[in-house]
Amino acid sequence: MSIQNLTPGTYFLHKNRNHRYFINITAQSSIKVVDGMYQKSASGSLVTLKGSPVSGNNYTYFVVVFNMVNSTCDHLYMVNLSGYIMETYTPDSRSSEYDMLCSTDIIIPDYAFQMKINVSDVLRDPVIRTTRPVYRPTNVELNVIASSDDIPIGNERVVTYEVINTGANIDTYIVQISDDHSYVLAPDSMNHTLRPGEKTDGNFTLLPNSTIGMFKYTVAVFVNSSEEVKQTISRTLVVTDIQRPNCHVIMTSGQCSLPALNTANCSKYTWSAKAEVTFKGTQLETISSTIGNNSMLQYTNITDSMEGPVAVNIRFEFDT
C-alpha cells in the first residue's frame, strides 16, 4: 500500500492481522545543503581541499544551506559512521536572502566521519541535516605543483608532486599519474618508502601530441601494503596550437659607473626589472620596460618577427 501527497497532521495505522509490517516514509525538502573543506596553501591563502583530509591537520569546514531565509546556524557536529557525536562546534555564519554559509575550523581525526548541521528557521524551529560525503582521513599528504598555462601541442609539460608521510609508521607509497588522452610519458608510477614525517618529491611528463582541446590528468597515491587509494588530485589543461613565448633571465651582473667603485658589494643595491611583451595575433607587437627613468631597455629588431628568440636587455644605473 502506498499513500502519497499527505496533508500535515497525525495518522493512525490499524493492524488487523498478526503479521509484521514495515513502514517506509520518504520525504522531500526544498532545503539543499552543500559542504566542503578549505586548507591553507603555502602562500597562506585558503584553497578547496582536493583528495582526502590528513589526520591531525587543521582545515576550515564550510556548509552552504540553500532555501532557508532568515535562518540561524546554531551548531555543527562531527559524527562517526555509527552516528555518535564526537565533536561539537559553534560556527561562524553569514546569511543572504538566498543562502546561509556556516564555517568552523576543525582538526581531522583518525577515523571516518561525517558532518551534521543544526540550523533554526525563521520560526526558531530546528532543522538538522547530515551532509552526504563521508570523509576518510589518511596519513599521507599529496601536493601537485604544475603550471596551469595552456600547452602548445607537441610540447612537454612537467608535473611535479610531493608526498609526505604524516603517520607514525614507515610506509611504502606508489604515486601514479593517468590522463584521459594517454599523454603521459613513461614512467607513469613511482615508489617511495618514507619514515614518519619524511617527505620526497618526483615528477611526471605529459606530451600532448594528437588533439587540440581540454584534457584532464590525475595524480594518485596508494599505500603499497593495502593498494588503497589515499589521495587523488585532478587538474584540467588546454592543448593549443599557439606557441607562447618562454622568458628566461640569461645573465645578471652589477657594475658601478665609476671604475674605482667596482670593488664594492653591488648586491646591497637590490632592484627588479620587468619587461612586458605584447602580441597582435601571433606576431610580436611591442616590448616595454617599467622600472623608472634611470633604466635602459634594448632589444633586437622585432619587425615582421614570427619565430625564434628575442634578446631583451634591461640596464639600471644608480646615482653615486
C-alpha positions as CSV (number, residue, x, y, z in Angstrom):
1,M,0.0,0.0,0.0
2,S,1.3,3.5,-0.8
3,I,-0.1,6.8,0.3
4,Q,1.2,10.0,-1.5
5,N,0.8,13.7,-1.1
6,L,-0.2,13.6,2.6
7,T,-1.5,16.7,4.2
8,P,0.1,17.8,7.5
9,G,-1.4,16.0,10.5
10,T,-1.5,12.9,12.6
11,Y,-2.2,9.5,11.1
12,F,-3.1,6.2,12.8
13,L,-2.5,2.7,11.4
14,H,-4.9,0.0,12.5
15,K,-3.4,-3.5,12.4
16,N,-6.0,-6.3,12.0
17,R,-3.7,-9.2,11.3
18,N,-0.9,-10.7,13.4
19,H,1.8,-10.1,10.8
20,R,5.0,-8.0,10.8
21,Y,4.6,-4.7,8.9
22,F,7.3,-2.4,7.7
23,I,6.6,1.3,7.2
24,N,8.8,3.4,5.0
25,I,8.4,7.2,4.9
26,T,10.0,9.2,2.1
27,A,10.0,13.0,2.4
28,Q,11.3,15.7,0.1
29,S,12.5,19.1,1.1
30,S,13.4,22.3,-0.7
31,I,16.4,22.8,1.7
32,K,19.7,22.0,0.0
33,V,23.0,21.5,1.8
34,V,26.4,21.7,0.1
35,D,29.6,21.3,2.1
36,G,33.4,21.1,1.7
37,M,36.8,21.9,3.3
38,Y,39.4,24.6,2.8
39,Q,43.1,24.1,3.5
40,K,45.8,26.7,3.8
41,S,48.2,26.9,0.9
42,A,52.0,27.6,1.2
43,S,51.2,31.3,0.4
44,G,48.7,31.5,3.3
45,S,45.5,31.6,1.1
46,L,42.6,29.1,1.5
47,V,42.1,26.6,-1.3
48,T,39.5,23.9,-1.6
49,L,40.6,20.5,-0.4
50,K,41.3,18.1,-3.2
51,G,41.5,14.5,-2.0
52,S,41.2,13.1,1.5
53,P,41.9,15.2,4.6
54,V,45.1,14.4,6.5
55,S,44.7,13.1,10.1
56,G,45.9,15.7,12.6
57,N,45.8,18.7,10.2
58,N,43.7,21.8,10.6
59,Y,41.1,22.6,8.0
60,T,38.2,25.1,7.6
61,Y,35.0,23.2,7.2
62,F,32.1,25.0,5.5
63,V,28.5,24.2,4.6
64,V,26.1,26.3,2.5
65,V,22.4,26.0,3.2
66,F,20.0,27.0,0.4
67,N,16.3,27.9,0.6
68,M,16.2,28.9,4.3
69,V,15.6,32.6,4.5
70,N,16.4,34.4,7.8
71,S,17.7,31.2,9.3
72,T,20.3,30.8,12.1
73,C,23.3,28.4,12.1
74,D,23.3,27.0,15.6
75,H,25.8,24.1,15.7
76,L,28.0,21.8,13.6
77,Y,28.7,18.3,14.7
78,M,31.3,15.7,13.8
79,V,29.8,12.3,13.9
80,N,31.3,8.8,13.3
81,L,29.8,6.3,10.9
82,S,27.6,5.0,13.7
83,G,26.0,8.4,14.1
84,Y,27.5,9.3,17.5
85,I,28.5,12.9,18.0
86,M,32.3,13.1,18.5
87,E,32.8,16.9,18.4
88,T,30.5,19.9,18.7
89,Y,31.3,23.3,17.1
90,T,29.8,26.8,17.3
91,P,30.2,28.0,13.8
92,D,30.6,31.4,12.2
93,S,27.7,32.2,9.9
94,R,26.8,34.6,7.2
95,S,23.3,34.9,5.6
96,S,21.8,36.4,2.5
97,E,18.3,36.3,1.0
98,Y,19.2,33.2,-0.9
99,D,21.5,31.1,1.3
100,M,23.5,30.8,4.5
101,L,27.1,30.0,5.0
102,C,28.3,28.2,8.2
103,S,32.0,27.6,8.8
104,T,34.4,26.4,11.6
105,D,38.0,25.2,12.0
106,I,38.3,21.5,12.7
107,I,41.2,19.1,13.4
108,I,40.9,15.9,11.4
109,P,40.6,12.7,13.5
110,D,42.0,9.3,12.6
111,Y,38.5,7.8,11.9
112,A,36.0,8.2,9.1
113,F,33.4,10.8,9.8
114,Q,30.5,12.9,8.6
115,M,29.4,16.4,9.5
116,K,25.9,17.3,10.8
117,I,24.4,20.8,10.8
118,N,21.8,22.2,13.2
119,V,20.0,25.3,12.0
120,S,16.9,27.2,13.0
121,D,14.4,28.6,10.6
122,V,12.6,32.0,10.9
123,L,10.2,30.4,13.5
124,R,13.1,29.1,15.5
125,D,12.2,25.5,14.6
126,P,15.3,23.3,14.4
127,V,16.4,21.7,11.1
128,I,19.1,19.0,11.3
129,R,20.9,17.6,8.3
130,T,23.7,15.2,7.9
131,T,25.9,16.1,4.9
132,R,26.3,13.3,2.3
133,P,30.1,13.0,2.0
134,V,31.9,10.6,4.2
135,Y,35.4,11.9,5.0
136,R,38.0,9.2,5.3
137,P,41.2,10.7,6.7
138,T,44.6,9.5,5.6
139,N,48.2,9.6,6.9
140,V,49.8,10.7,3.6
141,E,49.7,14.2,2.1
142,L,50.0,14.7,-1.6
143,N,50.8,18.0,-3.3
144,V,51.0,18.7,-7.0
145,I,53.0,21.6,-8.4
146,A,52.5,22.2,-12.1
147,S,51.8,25.2,-14.4
148,S,48.1,25.8,-15.3
149,D,49.1,27.5,-18.6
150,D,47.9,26.1,-21.9
151,I,50.2,23.6,-23.5
152,P,51.2,24.1,-27.1
153,I,50.7,20.8,-29.0
154,G,53.9,18.8,-29.3
155,N,55.4,20.4,-26.2
156,E,56.1,18.6,-22.9
157,R,54.7,19.7,-19.5
158,V,56.4,18.5,-16.3
159,V,54.1,17.7,-13.4
160,T,55.9,17.8,-10.0
161,Y,54.5,16.1,-6.9
162,E,55.4,16.0,-3.2
163,V,54.5,13.1,-0.8
164,I,54.6,13.4,3.0
165,N,54.2,10.6,5.4
166,T,52.2,12.2,8.2
167,G,51.6,8.9,10.1
168,A,53.5,7.1,12.8
169,N,54.9,4.2,10.8
170,I,57.2,3.6,7.9
171,D,55.2,3.1,4.7
172,T,55.8,2.5,1.0
173,Y,53.8,4.6,-1.4
174,I,53.0,4.3,-5.1
175,V,52.5,7.6,-6.8
176,Q,50.7,7.2,-10.2
177,I,49.6,9.6,-13.0
178,S,46.9,9.0,-15.6
179,D,45.1,11.1,-18.1
180,D,42.1,10.8,-20.5
181,H,44.1,11.1,-23.7
182,S,47.2,8.9,-23.0
183,Y,49.6,11.8,-23.0
184,V,51.7,10.5,-20.1
185,L,55.2,9.5,-21.0
186,A,56.8,6.5,-19.2
187,P,57.3,6.0,-16.3
188,D,53.8,6.7,-15.1
189,S,54.3,5.5,-11.5
190,M,57.0,5.9,-8.7
191,N,57.6,4.0,-5.5
192,H,58.7,5.8,-2.3
193,T,59.4,4.4,1.2
194,L,59.1,7.1,3.8
195,R,59.7,7.3,7.5
196,P,57.3,9.2,9.8
197,G,57.4,12.9,9.0
198,E,59.6,12.3,5.9
199,K,58.8,13.8,2.5
200,T,60.0,13.3,-1.0
201,D,59.2,14.6,-4.5
202,G,59.2,13.4,-8.1
203,N,57.9,14.4,-11.5
204,F,56.0,13.0,-14.5
205,T,55.9,14.3,-18.0
206,L,52.9,14.9,-20.3
207,L,53.3,15.2,-24.0
208,P,50.1,16.2,-25.8
209,N,50.6,15.3,-29.5
210,S,47.3,14.5,-31.1
211,T,44.3,16.7,-30.2
212,I,43.7,20.4,-29.6
213,G,41.3,21.0,-26.7
214,M,40.9,20.2,-23.0
215,F,42.2,17.1,-21.2
216,K,42.3,16.0,-17.5
217,Y,45.1,14.3,-15.7
218,T,45.0,12.7,-12.2
219,V,47.8,12.1,-9.7
220,A,47.0,9.4,-7.1
221,V,49.0,8.0,-4.2
222,F,48.5,4.4,-2.9
223,V,49.7,2.7,0.2
224,N,51.7,-0.3,-1.1
225,S,50.6,-2.6,1.7
226,S,46.8,-2.3,1.0
227,E,46.8,-0.9,-2.6
228,E,44.2,1.5,-1.3
229,V,44.0,5.0,-2.9
230,K,44.7,7.5,-0.2
231,Q,44.8,10.8,-2.1
232,T,43.9,12.0,-5.6
233,I,44.4,15.4,-7.3
234,S,43.0,16.1,-10.7
235,R,43.8,19.1,-13.0
236,T,42.4,20.2,-16.4
237,L,44.6,21.7,-19.1
238,V,44.1,23.1,-22.5
239,V,46.1,21.9,-25.6
240,T,46.6,24.7,-28.1
241,D,48.3,25.3,-31.4
242,I,49.6,28.7,-30.3
243,Q,53.2,28.7,-29.1
244,R,53.6,31.1,-26.2
245,P,57.0,32.8,-25.6
246,N,59.3,31.5,-22.9
247,C,61.1,34.2,-20.9
248,H,64.5,33.4,-19.2
249,V,67.0,35.5,-17.3
250,I,70.2,34.9,-19.2
251,M,72.6,37.0,-17.0
252,T,72.5,39.5,-14.2
253,S,75.6,41.5,-13.2
254,G,76.4,44.5,-11.1
255,Q,78.8,47.1,-12.3
256,C,79.3,50.6,-10.8
257,S,79.6,53.5,-13.2
258,L,82.8,54.7,-11.6
259,P,85.6,52.1,-12.1
260,A,87.1,52.9,-8.6
261,L,83.8,51.6,-7.0
262,N,83.6,48.3,-8.8
263,T,85.1,46.6,-5.8
264,A,82.0,47.5,-3.8
265,N,79.4,45.0,-2.9
266,C,76.8,45.8,-5.6
267,S,74.4,43.2,-4.1
268,K,73.5,45.8,-1.5
269,Y,71.7,47.8,-4.2
270,T,68.8,45.4,-5.0
271,W,66.4,46.1,-7.8
272,S,64.0,44.3,-10.0
273,A,63.1,44.7,-13.7
274,K,60.0,43.8,-15.7
275,A,59.7,43.5,-19.5
276,E,56.2,43.4,-21.0
277,V,55.7,41.7,-24.4
278,T,52.5,42.2,-26.3
279,F,51.3,40.3,-29.4
280,K,49.0,41.1,-32.3
281,G,47.7,37.7,-33.2
282,T,50.8,35.5,-33.2
283,Q,53.1,38.4,-34.2
284,L,55.3,40.4,-31.7
285,E,53.9,43.9,-31.4
286,T,55.7,45.8,-28.6
287,I,58.3,45.3,-25.8
288,S,58.4,47.7,-22.9
289,S,60.0,48.1,-19.5
290,T,58.6,49.6,-16.3
291,I,61.4,50.3,-13.9
292,G,61.9,54.1,-14.0
293,N,63.9,56.9,-15.6
294,N,67.3,55.5,-14.9
295,S,66.7,52.4,-16.9
296,M,67.7,51.5,-20.4
297,L,65.8,48.9,-22.5
298,Q,67.5,47.3,-25.5
299,Y,66.2,44.5,-27.8
300,T,66.7,43.2,-31.2
301,N,64.5,44.3,-34.2
302,I,61.1,42.6,-34.0
303,T,59.7,44.0,-37.2
304,D,58.0,41.1,-39.0
305,S,59.4,38.7,-36.4
306,M,57.4,35.5,-36.3
307,E,59.7,33.0,-34.6
308,G,63.0,32.5,-32.8
309,P,64.4,34.1,-29.6
310,V,64.3,37.8,-28.9
311,A,67.0,39.1,-26.6
312,V,65.9,41.8,-24.2
313,N,68.5,43.8,-22.1
314,I,67.4,46.0,-19.2
315,R,70.0,48.2,-17.6
316,F,69.6,50.3,-14.5
317,E,72.1,52.9,-13.3
318,F,72.3,54.0,-9.6
319,D,73.4,57.6,-8.8
320,T,76.7,57.7,-6.9
